[in-house]
Amino acid sequence: MARAHDTHAQDGFAPGWARTQGGDRQWPEDVTIDAAAPFEPAPSRPPRLPGAHRPDTRAGAAPGGVRLPPELAALRGLLPDATLAAALARARHLGVGGDEVLIAAGLITPDAASAALAAHLGLPRAVLPRRLPLDADGARGALRTGMLAQEDPVQGAAFTLCPRGHGARRLARAVVQDPGLAARTSILAPERLRAYLARHAGPALTRQAASDLRRRMPHFSAALISPARILAGPLLLAAALLVTGLLATPQATFLALQAVLSIMFLGAIALRLAACFIAPEPDAACRLGDHHLPIYTVMVPLYREAAVLPRLVAALAALDYPPEKLDIKLVVEEDDRQTREALRRMALPARFEIIPVAAIGPRTKPKALNAALPFARGQFLVVYDAEDIPEPGQLRAALAAFQRGGPHLACVQARLAIDNGGDSWISRQFALEYAAQFDVILPAVATFGLPMPLGGTSNHFRRSVLEGVGAWDPYNVTEDADLGLRLARKGWRTEVIASTTHEEAPVHVRTWLRQRTRWMKGWAQTLLVHGRDPRRLVRELGAGQTAGAILLLAFPFVAALLHPLCVAVLGWDLARGALGGTVSGLPELLISALSYTNLALGYGGAAVLALCGARRRGLLASAFVLPLLPLYWLLLSLATVLALVELIRAPHQWNKTEHGISARTRARPGASGARQKEIKGNAAGRPPPRPVAA
């Protein structure tokens, strides 16, 4: 039987011999090589290690050389001495293992590095069982520790270890102190263990991903709400009261309805206009040197995204972060053969890893993210969408925000911007809407200390906090807004940074309508989930934050539903005026006045926000489409009605947004040059060196 040990996860081996005394002392297995010249590569770029094209089988030591740690000493004879010396210099600069430098540079495969280490330490290479008797929790433990323990009825416990970098050094010390380890220990590449667990424990992990929040925090799960049952009573009661009122006193009822809705509407407009007076702060510089940078996980859920993969991979490869400390997970649905085949044909660098997700549970983005979360290695984690092009320095900007924000800052939201706004009138409106939301509203929301409805991408998390609050709700189709509110209810803060992620907007009205219907349905789900216990919500958030959350989340629905009503009143008044009719009585005059006020402030406030965002984003040239705002809002009202229908008929159905259809999918500055050449495997017009393989 196999089991996972959950102690000393960072070491990758059992606690009895996880750590030894001695610090940086010399190990008996160290060898000496000739350090031909000092090597100090540019920070965060893959090292150009000298002599990488010629295998070196020389033995012996050169005078005046340097000592190699075990993970590099194991590679003596597989790679030139100068290459190993260069790897050691960069490893010291970054605070990682030399094998991690060589693997990230593509000079040796993970299997070859682990096989060489096993031979160097006199340990056997692991042979994993055909069947894995581990449940989801056991698989999570194995992923955290990088170790499997198998019970042998004769020899007892046998350990499969996946040491790398500093873990390999600690294991080398343990082998010296306890030579008997060879009888019960075998070595495997960490990538092999993760692939093995993804294949054999993937269904169990996916089932847990779909049910964990519902099991741990049922009051936060959208799976346990029935929108039809919840809405049936209030809607029937409201309809009955409305019909009764309209039959008894139609004008007074209509006036009261408009007055109540207008209060919320005007409050939300006031909040948004106040945001225009909040000047966003520039991003602070990251004070961490490369040596102290943590491992950063980048998660990208993919489904039918083969068309945008080259652009995506180039953008992720352009991130200004040491590749040795980047952990990029491409999360792909198991039955998405087209995307998986396209990924297989790409020469992905070592920091990229493909995580398949079993077709179990709701087919949603948050379910896929939850299923891939146990495979993440980073202390910090960011989620990008398939069409995203983040600015290269975004990870460092997020870390600077976490440093400045203190331990209670759980999430950092980067700004989103549209890079294909000129494709159509709908994409221009979308671009202006995004500029208002991410360059004006959300920075002000963070300044006011209100719960933040996160954008669906470029959310940077402290991984421990993310897991502590239950991660994403797999049954909520706007998991971002839900998670932002849940973080606030748990007492965590969210901030916004100036670093931008460029996205592709829908070009056609039909595509936009499908996407916006899902968004509105998800916001309705979020309101139902967090509004099921109002007293608890107010107790956890406080009255002010609760009011702010209502304005930020309920306003889109109220505004979208109120807008056609106001337009209808305006149309009726215009038609009646054209026919020579007059206003009869004070109630009718007040109804018309409220409708006109709502329309004027709604259009005017949205235009001011859009112009403010356009000025900050440099999109004033697109402001000529603002006269089409009434048409855009009518489409939004249609999406809201469709969302309500879909909320009752198919609350957890995910409407996929198609990407890669824009005519202006141009490469951003960070996704060009040397990084694109690296991805294509054709740097400087020459094929890259073939890595040493096992």
C-alpha positions, -999 to 999 in steps of 0.1 A, spaced: 0 0 0 12 35 -8 9 65 15 21 101 15 41 117 43 31 153 50 61 164 70 89 187 58 71 192 25 98 215 13 125 188 17 110 160 -3 120 131 20 110 115 52 114 134 85 138 110 102 166 121 79 152 153 65 177 177 80 213 173 93 236 197 110 265 214 93 250 241 71 272 246 41 300 222 50 318 202 23 303 168 16 324 137 9 308 133 -25 319 168 -36 342 170 -66 363 199 -79 361 214 -113 378 242 -131 359 275 -129 371 290 -162 354 323 -157 328 338 -133 292 337 -146 266 362 -137 236 360 -161 210 387 -164 184 383 -136 153 362 -146 166 352 -180 175 316 -189 212 313 -185 234 310 -216 257 284 -202 290 280 -220 300 247 -235 265 233 -237 269 216 -271 297 192 -263 294 164 -237 325 163 -215 336 129 -201 368 141 -185 375 131 -149 397 146 -123 401 180 -107 418 212 -119 438 233 -94 421 263 -82 386 249 -90 353 252 -71 334 226 -51 302 213 -66 271 204 -46 257 169 -51 231 178 -77 258 191 -99 285 167 -90 262 140 -102 263 155 -137 301 155 -140 308 138 -173 274 145 -187 279 183 -191 311 203 -195 328 216 -164 324 252 -175 286 246 -179 284 232 -144 304 261 -130 281 286 -147 251 267 -133 265 269 -98 271 306 -101 235 312 -112 222 288 -86 239 308 -59 226 341 -73 190 327 -73 192 306 -41 181 274 -60 198 242 -69 222 238 -98 201 211 -114 171 235 -114 192 260 -134 202 234 -160 167 220 -164 152 255 -167 179 263 -194 169 231 -213 204 216 -210 193 185 -193 160 167 -189 144 162 -155 147 124 -159 184 126 -167 191 148 -137 173 125 -113 189 94 -128 223 109 -124 216 119 -88 204 84 -80 236 69 -95 258 94 -77 242 86 -43 241 49 -49 203 48 -48 180 29 -72 157 46 -97 120 43 -87 96 20 -103 60 31 -96 32 6 -92 7 1 -120 -21 10 -97 -21 37 -71 -39 29 -38 -41 65 -28 -73 86 -22 -75 123 -30 -60 133 4 -32 108 0 -24 122 -35 -24 157 -21 1 147 6 23 131 -20 22 163 -41 31 184 -11 60 163 1 73 150 -32 73 115 -17 55 82 -18 59 55 9 50 19 -1 45 -8 25 65 -40 17 55 -70 38 91 -82 39 113 -50 39 88 -27 55 84 9 43 101 18 10 103 55 0 101 70 -34 117 104 -32 118 133 -57 147 155 -44 158 185 -64 181 214 -56 186 219 -19 165 188 -12 192 167 -31 219 182 -9 200 172 23 194 138 9 231 134 2 240 143 38 214 118 50 229 90 28 263 97 43 249 94 79 227 64 72 240 41 44 211 18 50 188 43 32 198 27 -1 178 -4 8 146 14 13 148 45 -9 145 51 -46 147 83 -67 122 97 -92 119 130 -111 93 153 -95 77 159 -129 73 121 -132 56 119 -98 32 147 -107 24 132 -141 18 98 -124 -5 113 -98 -24 133 -124 -30 101 -144 -39 78 -115 -53 101 -89 -68 127 -113 -104 115 -111 -103 114 -72 -87 149 -71 -114 162 -95 -142 147 -75 -128 164 -44 -124 196 -63 -161 196 -72 -173 188 -37 -147 202 -12 -163 237 -7 -198 222 -5 -185 197 22 -163 222 42 -183 254 39 -218 246 27 -231 281 34 -207 294 7 -215 268 -20 -238 276 -49 -243 239 -53 -267 239 -23 -290 267 -35 -320 261 -58 -326 294 -76 -360 283 -87 -371 275 -52 -355 305 -36 -369 330 -62 -403 314 -66 -418 327 -33 -404 363 -34 -411 367 -71 -447 354 -67 -453 376 -37 -438 407 -54 -458 400 -85 -490 397 -65 -484 429 -46 -475 447 -79 -506 435 -97 -528 444 -67 -512 478 -65 -515 485 -102 -551 475 -102 -559 496 -71 -537 527 -76 -516 523 -107 -499 556 -106 -490 555 -69 -477 519 -72 -456 527 -103 -442 558 -86 -433 539 -54 -416 512 -74 -396 537 -93 -387 556 -62 -374 525 -44 -353 513 -74 -340 549 -80 -326 551 -44 -303 521 -51 -296 533 -86 -286 567 -75 -265 554 -46 -245 532 -70 -240 561 -94 -228 583 -66 -203 556 -55 -190 553 -91 -187 590 -96 -168 594 -64 -143 569 -78 -133 594 -105 -118 616 -77 -95 588 -64 -61 591 -80 -46 556 -84 -12 550 -69 17 537 -91 31 503 -84 59 502 -58 92 486 -68 97 450 -56 124 451 -28 131 414 -31 163 404 -50 162 374 -72 178 353 -45 148 359 -22 120 357 -48 95 329 -39 83 302 -63 53 317 -82 26 295 -97 8 306 -129 -24 288 -136 -41 290 -170 -73 270 -175 -78 260 -212 -107 246 -231 -108 246 -269 -81 272 -270 -57 258 -296 -59 290 -317 -44 312 -290 -18 289 -276 13 304 -295 3 339 -283 -3 327 -248 29 308 -244 49 336 -258 33 360 -233 40 337 -203 76 331 -214 81 369 -214 73 372 -177 102 390 -160 108 363 -133 136 337 -129 124 307 -149 138 284 -122 112 299 -98 83 299 -122 57 271 -120 33 275 -150 4 251 -150 -17 248 -183 -49 232 -171 -66 213 -199 -99 193 -199 -91 156 -204 -115 153 -234 -102 185 -251 -81 166 -276 -75 195 -299 -59 217 -273 -39 188 -258 -26 178 -292 -16 214 -300 3 216 -267 21 183 -274 34 198 -307 49 228 -290 84 227 -275 74 240 -241 102 251 -217 106 231 -185 87 256 -164 55 247 -183 35 217 -171 2 204 -185 -24 193 -159 -53 172 -173 -86 175 -156 -111 146 -156 -146 152 -170 -162 149 -136 -186 173 -119 -196 207 -134 -177 217 -165 -166 250 -152 -134 270 -150 -134 271 -111 -137 233 -110 -107 229 -133 -87 254 -111 -96 235 -80 -85 202 -95 -51 217 -106 -45 235 -73 -28 205 -55 -2 204 -83 8 241 -76 43 246 -60 43 283 -54 37 303 -23 20 328 -45 -4 320 -74 -19 339 -102 -47 329 -126 -47 340 -163 -71 333 -191 -61 318 -224 -62 351 -243 -43 371 -217 -11 390 -223 2 402 -189 28 429 -187 62 412 -181 68 428 -147 34 419 -132 45 391 -108 71 414 -93 46 442 -90 22 419 -72 49 408 -48 57 445 -41 20 450 -32 20 420 -9 51 433 8 36 468 13 1 455 22 12 433 51 0 398 61 -37 407 59 -35 413 22 -47 381 6 -53 390 -31 -39 415 -56 -60 423 -87 -41 435 -118 -59 458 -142 -75 444 -173 -75 462 -206 -88 454 -241 -63 452 -270 -88 447 -298 -112 476 -291 -111 488 -327 -125 456 -342 -162 466 -338 -185 490 -320 -193 463 -294 -156 458 -287 -151 495 -284 -179 498 -258 -164 468 -240 -129 485 -240 -144 517 -225 -164 496 -199 -132 478 -189 -113 511 -186 -140 524 -163 -141 492 -142 -104 485 -138 -88 519 -140 -114 539 -120 -139 518 -100 -118 490 -86 -89 511 -74 -114 533 -56 -132 502 -41 -98 491 -27 -92 526 -13 -126 527 3 -120 492 18 -151 477 3 -155 440 -8 -140 437 -43 -157 417 -70 -126 403 -86 -120 402 -124 -120 367 -138 -82 368 -145 -50 383 -132 -59 376 -95 -28 371 -75 -32 351 -42 -13 340 -12 -18 303 -18 -23 295 19 -51 320 22 -67 308 -10 -68 272 2 -79 284 37 -111 301 24 -121 271 3 -106 282 -31 -130 286 -60 -167 275 -60 -170 250 -88 -207 256 -91 -206 294 -95 -201 307 -130 -185 339 -119 -162 324 -93 -142 356 -92 -169 379 -78 -179 352 -53 -143 346 -41 -137 384 -37 -167 386 -14 -158 355 5 -123 368 12 -138 400 26 -162 380 48 -132 361 62 -114 393 71 -89 395 42 -81 425 21 -77 429 -17 -58 456 -35 -54 467 -71 -21 472 -89 -14 493 -120 2 465 -139 -20 455 -168 -31 423 -185 -43 428 -220 -74 407 -231 -94 401 -262 -130 415 -262 -159 398 -280 -162 412 -315 -197 401 -324 -229 408 -305 -238 371 -302 -205 363 -285 -208 393 -262 -244 383 -253 -234 348 -243 -205 360 -222 -225 387 -205 -254 364 -198 -230 341 -179 -216 371 -160 -251 383 -149 -261 348 -140 -230 344 -118 -236 376 -101 -271 365 -93 -257 332 -79 -233 352 -58 -261 374 -44 -282 343 -36 -253 325 -19 -241 354 3 -276 368 8 -291 335 22 -283 346 58 -284 385 59 -277 387 96 -245 367 93 -234 387 63 -238 420 82 -221 405 112 -191 394 91 -188 424 69 -203 452 89 -231 475 78 -209 498 56 -192 470 37 -225 451 33 -241 482 17 -211 486 -5 -213 450 -16 -250 454 -24 -243 485 -45 -214 468 -64 -231 434 -70 -269 442 -70 -266 474 -90 -259 457 -123 -291 438 -120 -312 468 -108 -298 491 -134 -303 466 -162 -339 459 -152 -348 495 -145 -334 508 -178 -360 494 -202 -387 507 -178 -373 542 -180 -369 540 -217 -405 529 -220 -417 559 -200 -397 582 -222 -410 566 -253 -446 568 -241 -442 605 -232 -427 613 -266 -454 594 -284 -481 611 -264 -465 645 -269 -465 639 -307 -502 631 -305 -510 662 -286 -515 646 -252 -506 663 -218 -494 651 -184 -524 646 -161 -517 649 -124 -487 651 -100 -480 613 -98 -476 610 -135 -454 641 -135 -432 625 -108 -430 592 -126 -417 609 -158 -393 631 -137 -378 600 -120 -375 582 -153 -357 611 -170 -335 616 -139 -325 580 -139 -317 580 -176 -298 613 -175 -277 603 -144 -273 568 -157 -261 578 -191 -242 608 -178 -225 589 -150 -215 560 -173 -201 585 -198 -181 603 -172 -167 570 -159 -159 559 -194 -142 592 -202 -122 591 -170 -111 555 -176 -104 563 -213 -82 592 -203 -62 570 -178 -60 542 -203 -53 563 -234 -85 554 -252 -101 588 -257 -100 582 -295 -127 555 -289 -150 578 -271 -170 586 -303 -190 554 -296 -205 567 -263 -237 579 -281 -244 542 -287 -245 537 -249 -284 534 -248 -282 505 -273 -254 489 -253 -275 491 -221 -305 476 -239 -284 446 -248 -272 444 -212 -309 443 -201 -315 415 -226 -285 396 -211 -300 401 -176 -333 387 -186 -317 357 -203 -295 353 -172 -326 350 -150 -341 324 -172 -309 304 -174 -304 308 -136 -336 288 -131 -332 263 -160 -294 256 -159 -278 275 -130 -243 258 -133 -240 257 -171 -209 275 -184 -212 295 -216 -178 293 -232 -164 325 -247 -146 318 -280 -111 334 -282 -87 339 -310 -113 353 -334 -102 389 -333 -86 404 -364 -63 425 -341 -47 398 -320 -13 416 -322 16 406 -300 23 429 -271 58 443 -266 66 418 -239 58 388 -260 83 394 -287 121 392 -292 142 367 -275 113 351 -256 94 343 -287 126 328 -302 130 307 -271 95 293 -275 100 286 -311 133 268 -303 152 289 -328 172 314 -309 195 335 -331 185 314 -361 201 282 -347 184 252 -332 187 251 -294 211 226 -278 196 192 -273 192 185 -236 209 156 -220 183 129 -216 182 98 -195 
